[in-house]
Amino acid sequence: MATDHWVLIDRESLETGGRVALDRLESRHLAVTLRLRPGDRITLCDGRGGVADASLEVVDARRCEVEVVARQELPADPPRVVVGLGVLHGQAMDWAVQKCVETGVAVFVPLLVERSQLGARAAAGRTEHWRRAARQALKQCRRPWQMEVAEPQAIEQLVADRAGTAGLVADPTGRRLSEHRGPLPDVLVVGPEGGLSPRERQLLEEAKWARVRLGRWVLRAETAAVVGAAMLIAAHEARGQAPEG
């Protein structure tokens, strides 16, 4: 039975009857903040699709231990969608990370583009912060699959890593996603406030990345990332569920 207390664990078995030691941060949260006691139930998640009910056996602010009671049966993995977002200032980037987790994005890529609001060094210094934000969002939304937050990278690297497989670019002048023909890409690029530079747009155009618009109005960058991710995931799910023939 699922509980309100989700705990994300790393590299641990979720086999029934197994015993799991929690890290100091999670232990302190359960013991001090929530004031749980031995026998209370929590839900464990390994971030790779594994979720299990567990019972607290040892409650200590430095090290809690739990026993796995039963694994939960979950639906199949969601579509794997990647979102690259031009790096934004503080709260806007945090919000985009959190909401992309809730939306179901598999990989979030902070893009170092000409109009990024942080430089490469500052963005690198924020990466662990964004990863912590993603972990907390995962627990809040009860998502079994952890979102990867990639190292900040140039848009040229993202294109090169695709090995000739084109993605999508959010652009108010583009076509609607429903008008896209051929295989549906799994990567969406969203520029920062002010958009991508002419050089970057040319790079993506030469790589045959299609431009898609995400609605009737011009969206803020962080909003576009989340709306675009939701639209792309829904499109993949619709195609995957469509009857054959």
N, C-alpha and C positions, 0 to 999 in steps of 0.2 A: 504494500500500500504506500503510495507516494506521500511524502510529507512536505511541509513548508520549508524545511531546513535542508538545502542542497549543499553538498561539499564536493569540490573538485579535487581529485587526487591524481597523482602522476605515477605511471609505471607500476601499478598494483593490480593484483588479480581480484576479480569480482566473483570468484566461485563461491557458491553457497557454503557456509561454514568457515570460510577463510577469515583471518584476522588482519585488520589494516590499521597501521599507525598513521595518525594525521599530523601534518606539519604544525609548527608553532603558531602560525597565523590563524589557521583554521581552528586549532585547539583553543586558543585564547578567545576567539569569537564564540565558540560553543560554550565554553566553561564560564567566561566572565560576562560577555555581552548578553548571551541568551540564557545563561544560568541553567543549562540542561544538567540532567542527573543520570547516573547509570540506569539503564533500562529504557531511556527515551529513544525514540526512533529518529533517524535521519535518512537522507537519500544520498548515495554516493554516485558520482559521475566521473568517468575517466577521460572525457573529452574526445573519445574515439567511437562513441556510439554505445558504450556500455553504461548501464544504469542499474543500481541495485538498492534494495531496502537494507538498512543496517541498524543494529542495536548498539548503543553506547555501553561499553563494558568498563572502561577506565576514563574518568573525567578529570583532567588536569590541564591547567592553563598552558603548560609547556608541552604536553604530549597526551592527546586523547587516543584511545584505542577503541575500535568497533569490531563487531562480528557481522559478516555478511549474512543476511537472512534469506534473501531471494533476489535473483535477477529479474528485471522487468523486461517484458517483450515490447519492442519498439518497432515502428515502421521502418521501411528501407531508407537508406541514405538519401538526402535531398539532392537535387541537381547541384553540380559543382560549378559555382559562379565566382569569378574573380572581379574585384572592383579596384581600379587604380584611381586615386584621387590626388590632385595637386595639393601639396601640403598647405594647410590653413593654420591660422593662429589658434592658440589655446582651446577654448571651450567649443569652438566650431568643429575642430578636428576630433576632440573627445566625443562629441555628440554623434558625429558621423561613424566613428568606430563602434560605439554602443548600439546604434540603430542598425548598422550593418550586421552585427551579431544577431539581433532580434529578427532581422529580415531573413537570415539564412545564408549569408555570404560565406563562402569557403575560405577565400584568401583576400585580405585587404592589403593593397600595395600603396604606401605613401610615395607619391611621385615628386621628384625634384625637377620642376619645370621652370621656365624663365620667370613666370609670375608667381612662383611659390611665395608664401608669406613667411617662411623660415628658410634659412640657408641649410646647406648639407650638414654642417657640424651641429647646429641646433636641432635639426630633425633627427639626427642619429641619437642625440641626447634624450629625445622624447620617446624613442621607440619602445623602451621597456615600460614607460608609463602607459602607452597605448595598449601594450600587451596586457598589463594589469587591468586596464579598463575593460578590455575584451573578456577577460576571465570573470570579472564581476558581473558583466552583462549576461554572460552565459548562465551563470547561476540564477540570476534574477529571472530570466525568461524560460528557464527549465529546458534549455537546448542541450541535447546529448553530444553534439559535435562541436569541438572547439574551433573558433575561427583563427586561422594563422594570420599574424600581422608580419608581413615581410619587411626586410630591411629597406630603408628609403633608397630609391633608385631613379635613374634618369629614364625618361620615356623611351630613349633609344634602346636601353637595355630590355625594357618590357617588350618592345617590338621584336628585338633580336631573339629573345627567349621563346617567342611564339613560333620560331622556325618557319616563317612563311604562312602561318595560319592567322588570318585576319580576325580582328575583334570589332567592337563597336565604339563609337565616340559620341558622347552626349553633345548635341548641337541644336539650338532652336530652329535652325534652317534645314535640318535633316528630315528624312522620311519618318513616318510612324513605324514603330517596331512591327506592327501587324503587316506592314507592306514589305518586310524583309523577305527576300527569296533565297532559296538554297539552305544549306546547313546553318543552324542557328548558333552564332558564336557564344562562347562562355565567358568572354572578357569584356568589360565596359570601362572606358576611360572617361573621367570627368575632370575638366580643368579647374583651376582655383578661381577665386574671385577675379574677374577681368578676363577669364578664359585662357585658352592656349594661345601661344604666339603664332604669327603667320608661318614661321619656320616649322614649328611643331605640327601645325595643321597640315602643312605640305608633306612632312614626313609621313604622317598617318595616311594621307591621301595616296601617296606613292606606294605605301604598303597595302593599299586597297581596304583600309578600315572604313566601314560604312558609317555615315553620320545618321543618328537617330534623334528625333525630338521626343521629349518626355511629357508633353502636355501643351496646353494652349498658352501658358504664361512662362516668362523667364524665371527660372528657379535659382535660389542661392546654391552655391556649390555643394554644401553639405546636404541640402535637401535633394538636389539632383542625384547625388550618389545613392541615397537611400531609395528614392522613388525609382530610379533606373534599375537598381538591384532587384527590387520587388517585381518590377515589370518583366525583367529578364528571367528571373526564377519562375514566375507564373507562366511565361511563354514556354519555357522548357518543360514544365510540368504538364501543360496542356498538350504539347506535342507528344510527350511520353505516354499520355493517357488516351490519345486519339485512337479510334479503332483502325485496324489494318485494312488496307484496300480502299 
